[in-house]
Amino acid sequence: MLLTIDVGNTHTVLGLFDGEEIVEHWRISTDARRTADELAVLLQGLMGMHPLLGMELGDGIEGIAICSTVPAVLHELREVTRRYYGDVPAVLVEPGIKTGVPILMDNPKEVGADRIINAVAAVDLYGGPAIVVDFGTATTFDAVSARGEYTGGVIAPGIEISVEALGVKGAQLRKIELARPRSVIGKNTVEAMQAGIIYGFAGQVDGVVDRMKKELADDPDDVTVIATGGLAPMVLNESSVIDEHEPWLTLIGLRLVYERNVSRL
């Protein structure tokens, strides 16, 4: 079994692969204060009772692949792999790791590991040209060329960040539940805020993707648009440009990168 770990700014998503099939997944909060020992206990709690794994930490795990946007957590996870999974091949996505995707950026090292991993999975699953829209702490748009190159992207504030900002900065506003309102024209403050968030972000996605398509391909219809991230379902039905929804895109990319590097370890 392959354990994949995608550490985001807000949440960490873990997936368990049996071959190419993801057979289990978990989502936990990301806490940069957790030590390696605390992370090991957390992993044991999540996986210890799984029917496909043994009771002891590491039983049944044959490989580990990790990417992280939080350096402090990556450091502790590196220690987890060393102390608790010492005999298990581990791939941590960082400069020098083979991904198979050329990065056409001014400074390739500043691109988030998760964005490159998403591009790896997009190329493998759908080919290029493609645009990956990842709804996380930030909403990111990543462009992949017809030749499978990562060509750049867009970073916008995420849905939850916008909701929190409205609640904090608006004197008569408050934090609301992220849900689809009855109509675009809200009949109360909560519905008005929900409409602004849901339909506002859908409009943002459509507008940004349309512009990216024109730069990415001679025929914009050739571009496949893939949505991923924990908040993608909030916008899927309201956007007109999304072709595919793959909630485990990053985990699939981690599996692919692991397979491309494990023979080199």
N, C-alpha and C positions, 0 to 999 in steps of 0.2 A: 504494500500500500504506500502511496505517495502522499505526504502531508504538505499542503500548500498554505502559505500564510501571507496575506495581503494587509499590511499595516497602513491605514489611512490616518488622517489627522483626527478624526472623530471616532471612527469604528475600525476594528480589526476583523477581517473575514478569514475564516479558516475552512479549507476544503480537503476532503479525503478522497483520493482517486484510487480506483481499482482498474488498472489499465487506463483506458481513455474515458472511463465513466466516473463521474463524480457521485459517490455513494452516500456522502454525509457532508454537512456544512454547519458552521456555527458563526454567529456574529457577536462580538463583545466590544465593550468600550475600549478605546485606546487611552492608556494612562502611562505617560512617560516616566512616572515615578516608580513603576513596578520594577523590582529587581529580577535578575535571572531566576532566582529561587522561587519567587512568587509566580513568575510566568510558568515555570515547570509544574508547580502545584496546580495552576489553572488548567494547563494542558492535560494533566493527569485526571482532573475532575471531569473535563469534557470527554475525554476519550476512554477513560478507564472502564466504563460500563458498556462501551459499544460492542455489539455482538461479533464484529469482525476483527476486534483487537483483543489482546490479552489484558490481564489485570494490572500488570506492571508497566510503568512508564517506558515507552519505546517498543513494547511488544507489538509485532505486526507492522511496524513502520520501517519501510525499506529505503526511503529517501525523503528529503525535505527540501522545499524550495521556498524562498522568502524574498519579498520586496517590501520596502518601507519608505514612507515619506517623512518619517520621524527618526532622525539619527540616533537619539537616545535609546529608542526602543530597538532599533537594529543592533546597537551595541550589546544590549542585554540578550537579545535573541541569539546573537553570535555565541555568547557565553552559554546559553541553554544548549545549543547544538554541541558545543565542546564538552560540557560537563555531563549532560544527561543522554545525549545521542552520539557519543563519541565514535561508535562503530558504523554510524549511518551516514552515507554520502549526503552532503548538504550543499546547496547552491544558493548563495546570497547575491541578489542582483545588485551589482555595483560596477564601476568602470573596470573593464577587462573581461567581463562576462560576455560570452558569445550569444548574441540574440538572433543573428541572421537578418536584422533590419538596420540598414545604414541610416545614420542620423544626420540630416542636412540642416544643422543649426549652427549659429555663430559659435556657441559654446555647448557642445553635446553633453558635457558633464552636468549642466544645470537643469537638464530636462528630468522631471520626476520619473523615478523607476517604474511606477505604475503606468505612466503614460506610454512608455516604450513597450512594456509588457502587453498593454492593450493593443498596441499596433501589431505586435507579433501574432497575437491571437486573431486579430481582424484579417491579416494577410492569409493566415492558414485556413480560416473558416470561409472567408468570402472573397479573397483576392483584392487587388487594387484596381482603380482608385477607391478609397474609402475614407469615411469620416467617423470617428468614434466620439460620441457624446457621453461623457461620464458625469452622472449626477451625484456628487459627493459633497464634501465640505465646500469645495469650489465646483462650479460647473465648467468642465474643460472640453474643448473641441480639438481633436487631434487629426491631422491630415496625413494620409498615406497615399503615395503616388501609385501609378499603374505598375511601376517596377518594384513596388514593395518598400519604398523608402519613406522614412518619417521626415516630412517636410516642414513641420511646424504646427502651430495651433493657436488657440484662443483660451484665455482664462477669464472667467467671470465669477462674481460672487455666487455662492451656492444658495439653494432654496432656504435651508435652515438659517444661514447667516442673515438673509434678508428678513425672515420672519422675526428673528431676535432683534435686529436693528430697528425694525418698526416698533416693537414693543418697548425698547429702551429709549428711543429718541422721540417717539410720539407721546405727548403729554396725556392724551386721552385714548391712547391705544394700548393694547396688551398682547402678550404672546397668545397665539391661537393654535387650534388643532389644524394640521395640514389635511384638508379634506375638500372635495369638490363641492362648491356651493350650488344652490338650487338653480341659479341663473347667473349670467355675466353681470347683470345689474343687481348688486346686492341690496337687500331690503333691510339690513342692519349692519352695524360696524363690522362684526365678525365675518359675515358673508362678503362684504365689500373688500375686506383684507384678503380673504381666501380667493376671491375672484382676481384680485390684483396679482397675487402670487402665482396661482395656477395658470391663468391665461396670459399673464405677463411673461412668465418664463416660457410658455409654449410659443408665444410670439417672438421672444428673444431667440429661441432655438431655431425657429423657421427662418428668421432674418439672417442670423449668422451663418447657418448652413447654406442657404441660397448663395450668399456672397462667396463662401469658401468653395462651393462647387464650381463657380465660374472661374476661379483661379486654378483649381486643381485639374480640370479636364476640359477638353474642347467641347465635349457633349456632357452637360451636367447630369443627364439621365444615366450616364455610365457609373456614377459615383454611388456606392452603397453606404447608407447611413445606419450605424449601429448604436443603439442606446444601451448603457449599462450603468451600474451604480445603484445604491440602495433607494434613492429617491426617484429613479426613472419611472416607476409606475404612476407617479403623480402627474406626469406630463404626457405619457405615451398616447393616450386617447385624444389629447388636445392638439398635438403637433401633426402637421401634414407632411413632414419630410422624413420621418424615421421609417426605415425599411425593416430593420431587424431589432429584436430585443434579446440580448444575451446577458442575463444577470451574473453569470459566472465567467465573464470574458477575461478578467484579470487572473483568476485561478487557472483557467485553461492556458493562458499565456505562460504562467509559471510552470505548468506541466511541460509545455513545449520547450521552454528554456532549460529546464532541468534535463530533459532528454538530450538536448544539444550540447550540454556541458558535462554530464555525469561521466562520460567516457574519458574526459580529460583530467578528472580528479585523481 
